Amino acid sequence: MRYDMTVQQAADVLAVSTKTIRRRIADGTLPAHRVGPRLIRLRRIDLDRFAMPIGA
């Protein structure tokens, strides 16, 4: 799987702020990959897992 979504795109998909996405990356609940010193990329499958309801 490729890390191809930006933080902004992930925030748009989940209907949250970029700050929320960055907090979840920092606390380890949302996996991400850093590309260079500033770029962060996420996988769509990780967003889907993150948004899955508990118990599903």
C-alpha positions in Angstrom: 0.0 0.0 0.0 1.1 3.5 -0.8 1.2 6.4 1.5 -0.5 8.9 -0.9 -2.9 11.1 1.1 -1.9 14.4 2.6 -2.9 15.6 6.1 -5.4 18.0 4.5 -6.9 15.2 2.3 -7.2 13.0 5.4 -8.9 15.7 7.3 -11.4 16.3 4.5 -12.2 12.6 4.2 -12.9 12.3 8.0 -14.5 15.8 8.2 -12.1 16.9 11.0 -9.5 19.6 11.2 -5.8 19.1 10.2 -5.0 19.7 13.8 -7.0 16.6 14.8 -5.2 14.5 12.2 -1.8 15.7 13.4 -2.8 14.9 17.1 -3.8 11.4 16.2 -0.5 10.9 14.3 1.4 12.2 17.3 -0.4 10.0 19.8 0.1 6.9 17.6 -3.6 6.1 16.9 -3.3 7.0 13.2 -0.2 5.6 11.3 1.6 8.0 8.9 4.9 8.3 7.1 7.1 11.3 6.9 8.5 12.2 3.5 11.3 14.6 3.9 11.5 17.1 6.8 8.0 18.5 6.4 5.7 16.3 4.3 3.5 13.7 6.0 1.5 11.1 4.1 -1.2 8.6 5.2 -2.8 5.5 3.7 -6.5 5.4 2.9 -6.8 2.0 4.5 -5.5 3.4 7.8 -8.1 6.2 7.7 -10.8 3.6 7.1 -9.7 1.6 10.1 -9.5 4.7 12.2 -13.0 5.8 11.3 -14.5 2.3 11.8 -17.0 2.2 14.7 -15.9 0.4 17.9 -17.1 -3.2 17.9 -17.5 -3.4 14.1 
